[in-house]
Amino acid sequence: MADAIRKREIEPEVARLRVELARLDRPEEATASEGWLASGWAWILGLGVVIVATFGTVIFARVDVVVTATANDSKVPALSSGAVPAEPSDGDKIVDWVRAFRRQHGRNPMIPELQAQFPGTPKTTAWRRSRVA
């Protein structure tokens, strides 16, 4: 309802603006300076696209420095009196076993050896844990 009221209020103004627009002189073609400006902008924008596409990764690249902790860097939390240390997870057990296996045999264990030592552990999980060690 409000749209219909608003349309009725604006219609006389739209008619007046159309008459005013019709009185304006429209040039048949662009002037020389308008043509030069249009072609200049086209070259500038085209060059900008080529520069960004070519050097954009170098110009806008962000370098993140990732610091990874090694096994020796980990800190063992101090236990308060009466606290019982938590059991190592299955993943930690696999990692420790793989390290011991590597020291003893001088090679990484094969998947069947991992599955024999840790029955019920999926093949992919055992393999990923052996790669972490």
N, C-alpha and C positions, 0 to 999 in steps of 0.2 A: 504494500500500500504506500509506504513511504517513498519507494522508488518511482511510482507513478506520479506522485505529487512533485517530486524533485524534477522529473522529466518535463512536466508541464511548466515549471518555473524556468527551466533552462532553454526550452525550445525557441523563444524569441531571441535570446542571446546568440544561439547557434546560427539562426538566420542572419542576424546582423553581421556576425563574423564572416560568414560565407560571402556576403556582399562585399565586405571590406577586402577580403582575400582576392575576389575576382577583379577588383580595381587595380591591384598591384601589377606592375609590368614584369613579365617573365622573359628572361633572355632566351634566345633560341639556342645558343651554345655557350660553353664556358669561355671566360676570357683567358688570355695568354697566361696571366699570373696564376689563375686558378688551376689551369692545366699543369703549369710548372710545379706548383705546390703539391698537387695530387701525385704527380710522378715522383717528386722528391720524397714524399712520405712513403710511397710504395717501395722505393729503393732503401730507405732507412729501415723500414719495418722488415723487409726481406733480409737485409744484412743482419739485423738484430736476431732474427730467427736462426740464421746460419751460425752466428757466433754462439748463441745459447746452445744450439744443438751440438756444436763442435766442442766448445769449451765449458759447457754447463756443468758437467760432472766435476771438473776441476775447480770451477769458480764457486759452486754451491755445495761442494762436498763437506761433510762433517766427519771429523776423525774422532772416534771414541777410543780411549785407551782403556783396555780391559786388563785388570790385574787379577791373575788367577792364583789361588793359594795352592801350594804344594802340600804333600802329606806332612812334611816337617814343620810347616807354618801353622798347622792347626793347634789351637790352644785347648787344653783339657780343663774344663771347668772345675773349680775347687769344690769338693764335697763338704757340706756342712756336717757336723757331728750327727751320727745316726742315719745319714742318708745312704741309701743302697744304690750302687751304680747300676745304670740301665743295661739290660742285655743288649749285645750288639745285634743289629738287624741281620736278616738273611743276606742282604746285599753286602754288608760289611764282612760277614763271614766268608762270602765268596771271594771278595777282594783280598782278604788276609790269606786265604788258602792259595789263591793264584800266586801271590807274591812268594809264599813259602815254596810252592811247586817250582816256580821259576828259579829260585835260589838253588834248589836241590837238583833240578834236571837241566837247567840252562836253556829252557825253551818254554814257550807258552803252552798251557794244556789244551788238548783238543776237546771239542764239545762232548763226545761220549765220556771222556774222563771227568768233565765237570758234572754231567748228569749222573754218573755213577757215584760221585762224592756227595752230590746234593739232589737226591731223588725228589721228584715232584716239582722241581724248578723248571719253568719253561725254557726251551732251548735259546730263544732270543734274549731272555733276561740273563741267563748264565753267560752268554756270549758278550753282552754289553758290559756286564760286571767284570768280565775278564779283561776287556779292553781298557777299563778304568784303572785297573791295577798297574 
